[in-house]
Amino acid sequence: MKTILKFTLFLFCAVTYAQTTISGTVNDDSGQPIPGANIIIVGTTIGTVTDFDGGFTLTTNQTPPFTIQVSSVGFESFSQEITSNNQTIDVILNEGTALDEVVISASRTPERIFESPVTIERYGLKAIKNTASAEFYDGLENLKGVDINTNSLTFKSINTRGFATFANTRFMQRVDGMDNAAPALNFPLGNLLGMVETDVQSVELLPGAASALYGANAFNGILFMTSKSPFDHSGISGYVKGGVTSQEAAGNNEYKDYGIRVAHKFNDKFAAKVNFSYLQGTDWVANDTRGKDRNSTFIKPNSTRENDIDYDGVNVYGDLVSTNLRNVKESPTFLSQLPNPALANLIPDVNVSRTGYDEQDLTNYDAKSIKADWGLYYRPWENDFEIQYVGKIGSGSTIYQGSNRYSIKNFFLQQHKLEIKNDNFFVRGYVTADNAGDSYDMVFTGVNINRQWKSDDQWFGEYAGAFIQGTLAA
């Protein structure tokens, strides 16, 4: 009897750690919920994300007071002090409106390429026509000092000076003098929303630092794409390209690319042009299901979803959420499945992850690029003095690999430029606007789909309960 009594006291003397729960919602200033917003405890790695309705619940062993920070792409961060348990907060995030400074600069004297103090790589009409690449933009890889990272079928990233990143925020790309970077991303999406091939006059690349003339974003280099003038190149031209992309995971898929340019010189004073291109294909399927080590970027040997309960697949999303089973010992969901609460001590000290979704189940891999632009050109005195209005729109779908995998769906970018110039000066003003369309982060999409049909607390509680029941039945 003495032994039984001591054993019973031992079971009920387990230390219970206090837990703090915070819940609430995150909305924008118009009252719309912000899904996927990050909520973290400042100074720690403990956090959560909001669901599709902007709601969140965060449970931690840390006792108040402490501070949480709420952030989301495109919005200003917000901090809130937590002073008590079960505190509810409603957060409103303001849109981020930080703008880069405007830099106006020029060389003091006219220069030819051979006289320039820096290396300039030029890609002219002849080289563009003779390139063996699928499009002229891919052919830029043949220039000295240039690397092109292939993010997906329609998203190529130019890199110079050894900075091999997909989001090269220190490399500028100017199309007829306009910065082609998407404001929401701060880097250009390759030629997805760039220039139609039949309208390219020349491409010039400065592979070194060009910050002195073009600002801090040109630290790694700058690319200039210049279009044809309708005064010098009038008429109708076009191209038709077709092919097949082949991959074991995706099979054989059709690739097609069409483009047309129409330009007309009405007289020596007025000319106009219109360009349009359409590209469609199927992107490469990412199907690497090898398990990753959560504490590093290395592959975990022999880790599959069948033999690893803490599985985190390379292209499997939703299994990012992981916890130690002992963290659910006091979960009501878990305790309700036990015939005797004392059985909770049978839980092993192991980490378990939620079941994820293959990337190909979260996106359709449609690759698309639609570009159109138009221009009106006026020379009031029939000399080098010219007034230009240029409008550009572009839309597309692609895959972007950053810190996570992003499905860029129906992204839309537009630019409008008014320029006055002659051989000795120019005054240029332009505006750029973009819309992310139906784009989403596939990693957090998998996480939020899981949480939509069953919360993490309920899922891990049921898992732990099933584990105990299976142990007793064995």
LUMMARRO-601907 format. One record per residue (C-alpha): residue in three letters; x, y, z; residue number from 1. Coordinates in nm, 3 decimals, decimal comma. Layout:
REM residues N
type | u | v | w | seq
Ala | X | Y | Z | NUM;
...
REM end
This chain:
REM residues 474
type | u | v | w | seq
Met | 0,000 | 0,000 | 0,000 | 1;
Lys | 0,292 | 0,228 | 0,082 | 2;
Thr | 0,443 | 0,175 | -0,258 | 3;
Ile | 0,115 | 0,249 | -0,435 | 4;
Leu | 0,068 | 0,570 | -0,237 | 5;
Lys | 0,417 | 0,695 | -0,320 | 6;
Phe | 0,367 | 0,619 | -0,687 | 7;
Thr | 0,038 | 0,809 | -0,690 | 8;
Leu | 0,194 | 1,112 | -0,524 | 9;
Phe | 0,477 | 1,104 | -0,776 | 10;
Leu | 0,233 | 1,117 | -1,064 | 11;
Phe | 0,044 | 1,414 | -0,928 | 12;
Cys | 0,351 | 1,616 | -0,831 | 13;
Ala | 0,448 | 1,696 | -1,191 | 14;
Val | 0,534 | 2,063 | -1,232 | 15;
Thr | 0,272 | 2,261 | -1,419 | 16;
Tyr | 0,407 | 2,555 | -1,612 | 17;
Ala | 0,188 | 2,861 | -1,648 | 18;
Gln | 0,085 | 2,942 | -2,002 | 19;
Thr | -0,014 | 3,278 | -2,145 | 20;
Thr | -0,264 | 3,293 | -2,430 | 21;
Ile | -0,315 | 3,596 | -2,653 | 22;
Ser | -0,576 | 3,615 | -2,926 | 23;
Gly | -0,715 | 3,875 | -3,159 | 24;
Thr | -0,749 | 3,991 | -3,517 | 25;
Val | -0,534 | 4,179 | -3,769 | 26;
Asn | -0,705 | 4,407 | -4,023 | 27;
Asp | -0,600 | 4,682 | -4,261 | 28;
Asp | -0,717 | 5,041 | -4,223 | 29;
Ser | -1,028 | 4,965 | -4,433 | 30;
Gly | -1,135 | 4,685 | -4,200 | 31;
Gln | -1,037 | 4,398 | -4,431 | 32;
Pro | -0,865 | 4,099 | -4,263 | 33;
Ile | -0,496 | 4,039 | -4,337 | 34;
Pro | -0,424 | 3,665 | -4,370 | 35;
Gly | -0,068 | 3,543 | -4,321 | 36;
Ala | 0,039 | 3,832 | -4,094 | 37;
Asn | 0,324 | 3,738 | -3,860 | 38;
Ile | 0,288 | 3,775 | -3,483 | 39;
Ile | 0,603 | 3,716 | -3,279 | 40;
Ile | 0,715 | 3,778 | -2,923 | 41;
Val | 0,992 | 4,039 | -2,941 | 42;
Gly | 1,332 | 3,892 | -2,856 | 43;
Thr | 1,222 | 3,532 | -2,919 | 44;
Thr | 1,138 | 3,303 | -3,210 | 45;
Ile | 0,794 | 3,224 | -3,069 | 46;
Gly | 0,512 | 3,333 | -3,295 | 47;
Thr | 0,219 | 3,247 | -3,516 | 48;
Val | 0,039 | 3,372 | -3,829 | 49;
Thr | -0,314 | 3,491 | -3,888 | 50;
Asp | -0,571 | 3,271 | -4,061 | 51;
Phe | -0,783 | 3,361 | -4,364 | 52;
Asp | -1,010 | 3,576 | -4,145 | 53;
Gly | -0,720 | 3,765 | -3,989 | 54;
Gly | -0,759 | 3,588 | -3,654 | 55;
Phe | -0,484 | 3,442 | -3,442 | 56;
Thr | -0,416 | 3,270 | -3,112 | 57;
Leu | -0,070 | 3,261 | -2,955 | 58;
Thr | 0,014 | 3,044 | -2,654 | 59;
Thr | 0,347 | 3,074 | -2,473 | 60;
Asn | 0,514 | 2,977 | -2,145 | 61;
Gln | 0,644 | 3,332 | -2,111 | 62;
Thr | 0,467 | 3,534 | -1,841 | 63;
Pro | 0,355 | 3,896 | -1,892 | 64;
Pro | 0,459 | 4,163 | -1,935 | 65;
Phe | 0,619 | 4,119 | -2,278 | 66;
Thr | 0,583 | 4,277 | -2,622 | 67;
Ile | 0,455 | 4,125 | -2,945 | 68;
Gln | 0,519 | 4,257 | -3,295 | 69;
Val | 0,271 | 4,226 | -3,582 | 70;
Ser | 0,398 | 4,257 | -3,940 | 71;
Ser | 0,295 | 4,177 | -4,296 | 72;
Val | 0,436 | 4,246 | -4,641 | 73;
Gly | 0,321 | 4,588 | -4,764 | 74;
Phe | 0,224 | 4,715 | -4,418 | 75;
Glu | 0,399 | 4,898 | -4,137 | 76;
Ser | 0,487 | 4,690 | -3,831 | 77;
Phe | 0,291 | 4,729 | -3,507 | 78;
Ser | 0,402 | 4,655 | -3,150 | 79;
Gln | 0,176 | 4,587 | -2,852 | 80;
Glu | 0,263 | 4,524 | -2,488 | 81;
Ile | 0,093 | 4,221 | -2,332 | 82;
Thr | 0,017 | 4,274 | -1,964 | 83;
Ser | -0,212 | 3,985 | -1,873 | 84;
Asn | -0,314 | 3,631 | -1,965 | 85;
Asn | -0,605 | 3,577 | -2,209 | 86;
Gln | -0,559 | 3,930 | -2,343 | 87;
Thr | -0,745 | 4,006 | -2,666 | 88;
Ile | -0,611 | 4,265 | -2,909 | 89;
Asp | -0,744 | 4,400 | -3,236 | 90;
Val | -0,464 | 4,530 | -3,458 | 91;
Ile | -0,498 | 4,768 | -3,752 | 92;
Leu | -0,195 | 4,781 | -3,985 | 93;
Asn | -0,130 | 5,086 | -4,201 | 94;
Glu | -0,004 | 5,044 | -4,555 | 95;
Gly | 0,367 | 5,106 | -4,600 | 96;
Thr | 0,429 | 5,414 | -4,814 | 97;
Ala | 0,806 | 5,451 | -4,794 | 98;
Leu | 0,946 | 5,579 | -5,123 | 99;
Asp | 1,299 | 5,588 | -5,258 | 100;
Glu | 1,466 | 5,923 | -5,310 | 101;
Val | 1,483 | 6,066 | -5,663 | 102;
Val | 1,833 | 6,094 | -5,808 | 103;
Ile | 1,894 | 6,315 | -6,113 | 104;
Ser | 2,242 | 6,276 | -6,260 | 105;
Ala | 2,439 | 6,274 | -6,583 | 106;
Ser | 2,792 | 6,255 | -6,717 | 107;
Arg | 2,960 | 6,592 | -6,761 | 108;
Thr | 3,078 | 6,525 | -7,116 | 109;
Pro | 2,954 | 6,307 | -7,405 | 110;
Glu | 3,121 | 5,966 | -7,409 | 111;
Arg | 3,153 | 5,679 | -7,652 | 112;
Ile | 3,173 | 5,320 | -7,529 | 113;
Phe | 3,547 | 5,309 | -7,603 | 114;
Glu | 3,600 | 5,626 | -7,397 | 115;
Ser | 3,386 | 5,523 | -7,098 | 116;
Pro | 3,577 | 5,481 | -6,769 | 117;
Val | 3,368 | 5,172 | -6,684 | 118;
Thr | 3,298 | 4,847 | -6,868 | 119;
Ile | 2,985 | 4,860 | -7,086 | 120;
Glu | 2,853 | 4,542 | -7,245 | 121;
Arg | 2,636 | 4,612 | -7,550 | 122;
Tyr | 2,374 | 4,382 | -7,701 | 123;
Gly | 2,264 | 4,526 | -8,035 | 124;
Leu | 2,008 | 4,445 | -8,304 | 125;
Lys | 2,238 | 4,203 | -8,485 | 126;
Ala | 2,315 | 4,006 | -8,168 | 127;
Ile | 1,946 | 3,995 | -8,076 | 128;
Lys | 1,852 | 3,854 | -8,417 | 129;
Asn | 2,128 | 3,593 | -8,405 | 130;
Thr | 2,072 | 3,468 | -8,050 | 131;
Ala | 1,992 | 3,098 | -8,018 | 132;
Ser | 1,802 | 3,153 | -7,692 | 133;
Ala | 1,427 | 3,123 | -7,659 | 134;
Glu | 1,406 | 3,502 | -7,619 | 135;
Phe | 1,650 | 3,791 | -7,635 | 136;
Tyr | 1,653 | 3,831 | -7,255 | 137;
Asp | 1,801 | 3,481 | -7,211 | 138;
Gly | 2,075 | 3,575 | -7,457 | 139;
Leu | 2,209 | 3,836 | -7,214 | 140;
Glu | 2,384 | 3,548 | -7,036 | 141;
Asn | 2,637 | 3,551 | -7,321 | 142;
Leu | 2,759 | 3,895 | -7,213 | 143;
Lys | 3,082 | 3,910 | -7,014 | 144;
Gly | 3,035 | 3,901 | -6,637 | 145;
Val | 2,664 | 3,815 | -6,650 | 146;
Asp | 2,490 | 3,524 | -6,479 | 147;
Ile | 2,119 | 3,456 | -6,522 | 148;
Asn | 1,942 | 3,266 | -6,248 | 149;
Thr | 1,642 | 3,076 | -6,379 | 150;
Asn | 1,374 | 3,110 | -6,114 | 151;
Ser | 1,105 | 2,957 | -6,333 | 152;
Leu | 1,010 | 2,935 | -6,699 | 153;
Thr | 0,917 | 3,304 | -6,729 | 154;
Phe | 1,119 | 3,460 | -6,446 | 155;
Lys | 1,491 | 3,508 | -6,509 | 156;
Ser | 1,710 | 3,718 | -6,279 | 157;
Ile | 2,022 | 3,894 | -6,407 | 158;
Asn | 2,318 | 3,897 | -6,171 | 159;
Thr | 2,662 | 4,054 | -6,196 | 160;
Arg | 2,966 | 4,077 | -5,970 | 161;
Gly | 2,899 | 3,731 | -5,827 | 162;
Phe | 2,575 | 3,820 | -5,646 | 163;
Ala | 2,378 | 3,511 | -5,745 | 164;
Thr | 2,035 | 3,580 | -5,599 | 165;
Phe | 1,686 | 3,563 | -5,746 | 166;
Ala | 1,577 | 3,888 | -5,580 | 167;
Asn | 1,870 | 4,106 | -5,685 | 168;
Thr | 1,756 | 4,429 | -5,519 | 169;
Arg | 2,093 | 4,594 | -5,592 | 170;
Phe | 2,064 | 4,557 | -5,969 | 171;
Met | 1,858 | 4,810 | -6,165 | 172;
Gln | 1,675 | 4,746 | -6,490 | 173;
Arg | 1,562 | 5,049 | -6,691 | 174;
Val | 1,329 | 5,024 | -6,991 | 175;
Asp | 1,336 | 5,347 | -7,193 | 176;
Gly | 1,457 | 5,525 | -6,882 | 177;
Met | 1,192 | 5,383 | -6,648 | 178;
Asp | 1,286 | 5,164 | -6,352 | 179;
Asn | 1,123 | 4,829 | -6,427 | 180;
Ala | 1,121 | 4,707 | -6,065 | 181;
Ala | 0,784 | 4,614 | -5,920 | 182;
Pro | 0,717 | 4,854 | -5,627 | 183;
Ala | 0,579 | 4,573 | -5,411 | 184;
Leu | 0,893 | 4,361 | -5,458 | 185;
Asn | 1,167 | 4,622 | -5,510 | 186;
Phe | 1,326 | 4,418 | -5,788 | 187;
Pro | 1,236 | 4,349 | -6,154 | 188;
Leu | 1,060 | 4,026 | -6,252 | 189;
Gly | 1,304 | 3,963 | -6,535 | 190;
Asn | 1,139 | 4,038 | -6,868 | 191;
Leu | 0,803 | 3,905 | -6,751 | 192;
Leu | 0,674 | 4,264 | -6,761 | 193;
Gly | 0,949 | 4,417 | -6,973 | 194;
Met | 0,999 | 4,486 | -7,343 | 195;
Val | 0,858 | 4,313 | -7,651 | 196;
Glu | 1,140 | 4,155 | -7,851 | 197;
Thr | 1,048 | 4,314 | -8,186 | 198;
Asp | 1,077 | 4,663 | -8,032 | 199;
Val | 1,425 | 4,626 | -7,883 | 200;
Gln | 1,679 | 4,868 | -8,032 | 201;
Ser | 1,969 | 4,793 | -7,799 | 202;
Val | 2,062 | 4,662 | -7,455 | 203;
Glu | 2,352 | 4,806 | -7,255 | 204;
Leu | 2,482 | 4,659 | -6,932 | 205;
Leu | 2,708 | 4,817 | -6,670 | 206;
Pro | 2,815 | 4,512 | -6,466 | 207;
Gly | 2,996 | 4,712 | -6,196 | 208;
Ala | 2,879 | 4,953 | -5,931 | 209;
Ala | 2,684 | 5,246 | -6,078 | 210;
Ser | 2,561 | 5,400 | -5,752 | 211;
Ala | 2,729 | 5,736 | -5,815 | 212;
Leu | 2,504 | 5,805 | -6,113 | 213;
Tyr | 2,194 | 5,594 | -6,049 | 214;
Gly | 2,154 | 5,559 | -5,672 | 215;
Ala | 2,213 | 5,286 | -5,415 | 216;
Asn | 2,004 | 5,026 | -5,598 | 217;
Ala | 2,262 | 5,016 | -5,878 | 218;
Phe | 2,533 | 4,882 | -5,647 | 219;
Asn | 2,563 | 4,557 | -5,845 | 220;
Gly | 2,505 | 4,706 | -6,188 | 221;
Ile | 2,241 | 4,844 | -6,419 | 222;
Leu | 2,073 | 4,729 | -6,741 | 223;
Phe | 1,942 | 4,973 | -7,004 | 224;
Met | 1,689 | 4,855 | -7,262 | 225;
Thr | 1,612 | 5,104 | -7,539 | 226;
Ser | 1,319 | 5,063 | -7,777 | 227;
Lys | 1,298 | 5,155 | -8,144 | 228;
Ser | 1,178 | 5,499 | -8,243 | 229;
Pro | 0,877 | 5,499 | -8,480 | 230;
Phe | 1,043 | 5,787 | -8,668 | 231;
Asp | 1,336 | 5,560 | -8,760 | 232;
His | 1,168 | 5,216 | -8,760 | 233;
Ser | 0,815 | 5,218 | -8,900 | 234;
Gly | 0,607 | 4,933 | -9,038 | 235;
Ile | 0,473 | 4,602 | -8,910 | 236;
Ser | 0,690 | 4,324 | -8,773 | 237;
Gly | 0,625 | 4,018 | -8,562 | 238;
Tyr | 0,741 | 3,676 | -8,457 | 239;
Val | 0,595 | 3,335 | -8,377 | 240;
Lys | 0,782 | 3,084 | -8,161 | 241;
Gly | 0,673 | 2,740 | -8,053 | 242;
Gly | 0,818 | 2,443 | -7,877 | 243;
Val | 0,775 | 2,177 | -7,613 | 244;
Thr | 0,901 | 2,172 | -7,256 | 245;
Ser | 0,971 | 1,827 | -7,120 | 246;
Gln | 1,013 | 1,714 | -6,760 | 247;
Glu | 0,970 | 1,374 | -6,601 | 248;
Ala | 0,741 | 1,515 | -6,332 | 249;
Ala | 0,538 | 1,742 | -6,563 | 250;
Gly | 0,548 | 1,550 | -6,891 | 251;
Asn | 0,557 | 1,721 | -7,231 | 252;
Asn | 0,387 | 2,060 | -7,251 | 253;
Glu | 0,337 | 2,311 | -7,530 | 254;
Tyr | 0,533 | 2,638 | -7,530 | 255;
Lys | 0,419 | 2,930 | -7,748 | 256;
Asp | 0,531 | 3,290 | -7,781 | 257;
Tyr | 0,380 | 3,550 | -8,019 | 258;
Gly | 0,470 | 3,915 | -8,068 | 259;
Ile | 0,383 | 4,202 | -8,301 | 260;
Arg | 0,496 | 4,562 | -8,349 | 261;
Val | 0,307 | 4,826 | -8,547 | 262;
Ala | 0,471 | 5,166 | -8,598 | 263;
His | 0,380 | 5,451 | -8,831 | 264;
Lys | 0,541 | 5,783 | -8,912 | 265;
Phe | 0,256 | 6,014 | -9,009 | 266;
Asn | 0,489 | 6,300 | -9,102 | 267;
Asp | 0,814 | 6,456 | -8,985 | 268;
Lys | 0,641 | 6,584 | -8,672 | 269;
Phe | 0,429 | 6,296 | -8,546 | 270;
Ala | 0,473 | 5,919 | -8,512 | 271;
Ala | 0,319 | 5,640 | -8,304 | 272;
Lys | 0,370 | 5,273 | -8,225 | 273;
Val | 0,198 | 4,980 | -8,054 | 274;
Asn | 0,353 | 4,653 | -7,931 | 275;
Phe | 0,196 | 4,335 | -7,801 | 276;
Ser | 0,328 | 3,992 | -7,700 | 277;
Tyr | 0,181 | 3,677 | -7,547 | 278;
Leu | 0,372 | 3,386 | -7,397 | 279;
Gln | 0,223 | 3,070 | -7,249 | 280;
Gly | 0,371 | 2,749 | -7,119 | 281;
Thr | 0,391 | 2,513 | -6,822 | 282;
Asp | 0,641 | 2,581 | -6,546 | 283;
Trp | 0,882 | 2,328 | -6,405 | 284;
Val | 0,729 | 2,111 | -6,133 | 285;
Ala | 0,912 | 2,117 | -5,799 | 286;
Asn | 0,868 | 1,768 | -5,653 | 287;
Asp | 1,159 | 1,718 | -5,413 | 288;
Thr | 1,007 | 1,534 | -5,116 | 289;
Arg | 1,331 | 1,467 | -4,927 | 290;
Gly | 1,315 | 1,565 | -4,561 | 291;
Lys | 1,509 | 1,867 | -4,432 | 292;
Asp | 1,689 | 1,914 | -4,104 | 293;
Arg | 1,491 | 2,184 | -3,922 | 294;
Asn | 1,804 | 2,327 | -3,758 | 295;
Ser | 2,000 | 2,370 | -4,080 | 296;
Thr | 1,962 | 2,381 | -4,458 | 297;
Phe | 2,087 | 2,025 | -4,502 | 298;
Ile | 1,890 | 1,721 | -4,616 | 299;
Lys | 1,811 | 1,476 | -4,337 | 300;
Pro | 1,927 | 1,128 | -4,444 | 301;
Asn | 1,648 | 0,875 | -4,510 | 302;
Ser | 1,376 | 1,116 | -4,396 | 303;
Thr | 1,036 | 1,051 | -4,558 | 304;
Arg | 0,682 | 1,117 | -4,446 | 305;
Glu | 0,642 | 0,742 | -4,388 | 306;
Asn | 0,932 | 0,697 | -4,143 | 307;
Asp | 0,988 | 1,043 | -3,987 | 308;
Ile | 0,722 | 1,182 | -3,751 | 309;
Asp | 0,895 | 1,524 | -3,761 | 310;
Tyr | 0,912 | 1,526 | -4,142 | 311;
Asp | 0,971 | 1,858 | -4,321 | 312;
Gly | 0,981 | 1,803 | -4,697 | 313;
Val | 1,167 | 2,034 | -4,935 | 314;
Asn | 0,865 | 2,092 | -5,162 | 315;
Val | 0,603 | 1,989 | -4,907 | 316;
Tyr | 0,421 | 2,272 | -4,731 | 317;
Gly | 0,218 | 2,266 | -4,410 | 318;
Asp | 0,461 | 2,038 | -4,225 | 319;
Leu | 0,650 | 2,350 | -4,117 | 320;
Val | 0,441 | 2,344 | -3,796 | 321;
Ser | 0,606 | 2,113 | -3,544 | 322;
Thr | 0,590 | 2,070 | -3,166 | 323;
Asn | 0,715 | 1,843 | -2,891 | 324;
Leu | 0,440 | 1,602 | -2,783 | 325;
Arg | 0,502 | 1,687 | -2,419 | 326;
Asn | 0,380 | 2,040 | -2,492 | 327;
Val | 0,024 | 1,904 | -2,527 | 328;
Lys | 0,012 | 1,720 | -2,193 | 329;
Glu | -0,238 | 1,972 | -2,058 | 330;
Ser | -0,438 | 2,012 | -2,377 | 331;
Pro | -0,812 | 1,952 | -2,314 | 332;
Thr | -0,833 | 1,774 | -2,650 | 333;
Phe | -0,562 | 1,533 | -2,541 | 334;
Leu | -0,684 | 1,475 | -2,184 | 335;
Ser | -1,040 | 1,406 | -2,301 | 336;
Gln | -0,915 | 1,094 | -2,484 | 337;
Leu | -0,748 | 0,937 | -2,179 | 338;
Pro | -0,930 | 0,699 | -1,942 | 339;
Asn | -0,690 | 0,811 | -1,668 | 340;
Pro | -0,510 | 1,152 | -1,666 | 341;
Ala | -0,204 | 0,983 | -1,517 | 342;
Leu | -0,144 | 0,821 | -1,856 | 343;
Ala | -0,030 | 1,160 | -1,986 | 344;
Asn | 0,316 | 1,083 | -1,850 | 345;
Leu | 0,354 | 0,812 | -2,114 | 346;
Ile | 0,402 | 1,079 | -2,381 | 347;
Pro | 0,758 | 1,053 | -2,520 | 348;
Asp | 0,993 | 1,347 | -2,560 | 349;
Val | 0,971 | 1,365 | -2,942 | 350;
Asn | 0,886 | 1,630 | -3,200 | 351;
Val | 0,595 | 1,576 | -3,437 | 352;
Ser | 0,497 | 1,780 | -3,745 | 353;
Arg | 0,163 | 1,825 | -3,912 | 354;
Thr | 0,094 | 1,651 | -4,242 | 355;
Gly | 0,186 | 1,876 | -4,535 | 356;
Tyr | 0,079 | 1,912 | -4,897 | 357;
Asp | 0,294 | 1,859 | -5,206 | 358;
Glu | 0,367 | 2,184 | -5,393 | 359;
Gln | 0,198 | 2,054 | -5,707 | 360;
Asp | -0,126 | 2,025 | -5,507 | 361;
Leu | -0,111 | 2,396 | -5,418 | 362;
Thr | -0,048 | 2,549 | -5,762 | 363;
Asn | -0,119 | 2,467 | -6,127 | 364;
Tyr | 0,220 | 2,574 | -6,276 | 365;
Asp | 0,065 | 2,786 | -6,550 | 366;
Ala | 0,333 | 3,018 | -6,692 | 367;
Lys | 0,204 | 3,325 | -6,873 | 368;
Ser | 0,326 | 3,666 | -6,982 | 369;
Ile | 0,118 | 3,932 | -7,155 | 370;
Lys | 0,286 | 4,261 | -7,247 | 371;
Ala | 0,158 | 4,565 | -7,434 | 372;
Asp | 0,287 | 4,917 | -7,480 | 373;
Trp | 0,211 | 5,220 | -7,692 | 374;
Gly | 0,380 | 5,550 | -7,761 | 375;
Leu | 0,303 | 5,890 | -7,912 | 376;
Tyr | 0,600 | 6,093 | -8,037 | 377;
Tyr | 0,585 | 6,460 | -8,139 | 378;
Arg | 0,858 | 6,681 | -8,287 | 379;
Pro | 0,707 | 7,030 | -8,309 | 380;
Trp | 1,001 | 7,182 | -8,497 | 381;
Glu | 1,101 | 6,876 | -8,698 | 382;
Asn | 1,444 | 6,857 | -8,533 | 383;
Asp | 1,591 | 6,674 | -8,233 | 384;
Phe | 1,343 | 6,831 | -7,987 | 385;
Glu | 1,087 | 6,561 | -7,905 | 386;
Ile | 0,790 | 6,512 | -7,672 | 387;
Gln | 0,702 | 6,151 | -7,583 | 388;
Tyr | 0,417 | 5,980 | -7,408 | 389;
Val | 0,467 | 5,606 | -7,343 | 390;
Gly | 0,233 | 5,365 | -7,168 | 391;
Lys | 0,315 | 5,007 | -7,071 | 392;
Ile | 0,111 | 4,730 | -6,914 | 393;
Gly | 0,208 | 4,377 | -6,828 | 394;
Ser | 0,046 | 4,081 | -6,661 | 395;
Gly | 0,173 | 3,735 | -6,589 | 396;
Ser | 0,194 | 3,424 | -6,376 | 397;
Thr | 0,513 | 3,261 | -6,258 | 398;
Ile | 0,687 | 3,099 | -5,960 | 399;
Tyr | 0,920 | 3,300 | -5,738 | 400;
Gln | 1,174 | 3,138 | -5,507 | 401;
Gly | 1,264 | 3,363 | -5,214 | 402;
Ser | 1,279 | 3,277 | -4,846 | 403;
Asn | 0,962 | 3,079 | -4,930 | 404;
Arg | 0,805 | 2,959 | -5,255 | 405;
Tyr | 0,558 | 3,208 | -5,401 | 406;
Ser | 0,297 | 3,150 | -5,669 | 407;
Ile | 0,276 | 3,479 | -5,862 | 408;
Lys | -0,071 | 3,468 | -6,019 | 409;
Asn | -0,212 | 3,740 | -6,246 | 410;
Phe | 0,046 | 3,994 | -6,135 | 411;
Phe | -0,019 | 4,331 | -6,303 | 412;
Leu | 0,221 | 4,620 | -6,362 | 413;
Gln | 0,162 | 4,945 | -6,547 | 414;
Gln | 0,387 | 5,241 | -6,627 | 415;
His | 0,321 | 5,579 | -6,786 | 416;
Lys | 0,592 | 5,820 | -6,895 | 417;
Leu | 0,602 | 6,177 | -7,023 | 418;
Glu | 0,939 | 6,294 | -7,154 | 419;
Ile | 1,074 | 6,607 | -7,321 | 420;
Lys | 1,422 | 6,582 | -7,469 | 421;
Asn | 1,672 | 6,688 | -7,729 | 422;
Asp | 2,038 | 6,611 | -7,785 | 423;
Asn | 2,148 | 6,826 | -7,490 | 424;
Phe | 1,893 | 6,761 | -7,216 | 425;
Phe | 1,588 | 6,563 | -7,111 | 426;
Val | 1,311 | 6,600 | -6,855 | 427;
Arg | 1,135 | 6,276 | -6,770 | 428;
Gly | 0,852 | 6,188 | -6,535 | 429;
Tyr | 0,692 | 5,848 | -6,495 | 430;
Val | 0,468 | 5,656 | -6,261 | 431;
Thr | 0,468 | 5,283 | -6,181 | 432;
Ala | 0,181 | 5,090 | -6,022 | 433;
Asp | 0,137 | 4,720 | -5,958 | 434;
Asn | -0,118 | 4,474 | -5,827 | 435;
Ala | -0,023 | 4,136 | -5,682 | 436;
Gly | -0,340 | 3,983 | -5,826 | 437;
Asp | -0,400 | 3,635 | -5,686 | 438;
Ser | -0,041 | 3,576 | -5,569 | 439;
Tyr | 0,026 | 3,383 | -5,251 | 440;
Asp | 0,296 | 3,226 | -5,036 | 441;
Met | 0,269 | 2,850 | -5,089 | 442;
Val | 0,447 | 2,765 | -4,762 | 443;
Phe | 0,199 | 2,954 | -4,545 | 444;
Thr | -0,088 | 2,847 | -4,770 | 445;
Gly | -0,017 | 2,488 | -4,666 | 446;
Val | 0,007 | 2,595 | -4,301 | 447;
Asn | -0,320 | 2,790 | -4,311 | 448;
Ile | -0,511 | 2,518 | -4,498 | 449;
Asn | -0,422 | 2,281 | -4,216 | 450;
Arg | -0,526 | 2,532 | -3,951 | 451;
Gln | -0,848 | 2,609 | -4,135 | 452;
Trp | -0,984 | 2,257 | -4,103 | 453;
Lys | -0,829 | 2,179 | -3,764 | 454;
Ser | -0,633 | 2,397 | -3,521 | 455;
Asp | -0,280 | 2,301 | -3,421 | 456;
Asp | -0,388 | 2,246 | -3,058 | 457;
Gln | -0,667 | 2,009 | -3,161 | 458;
Trp | -0,456 | 1,821 | -3,418 | 459;
Phe | -0,159 | 1,763 | -3,186 | 460;
Gly | -0,394 | 1,677 | -2,899 | 461;
Glu | -0,568 | 1,411 | -3,108 | 462;
Tyr | -0,232 | 1,280 | -3,230 | 463;
Ala | -0,100 | 1,245 | -2,875 | 464;
Gly | -0,423 | 1,078 | -2,763 | 465;
Ala | -0,405 | 0,828 | -3,048 | 466;
Phe | -0,041 | 0,760 | -2,959 | 467;
Ile | -0,129 | 0,676 | -2,596 | 468;
Gln | -0,423 | 0,457 | -2,701 | 469;
Gly | -0,203 | 0,275 | -2,949 | 470;
Thr | 0,064 | 0,224 | -2,683 | 471;
Leu | -0,190 | 0,074 | -2,441 | 472;
Ala | -0,332 | -0,154 | -2,709 | 473;
Ala | 0,010 | -0,282 | -2,818 | 474;
REM end
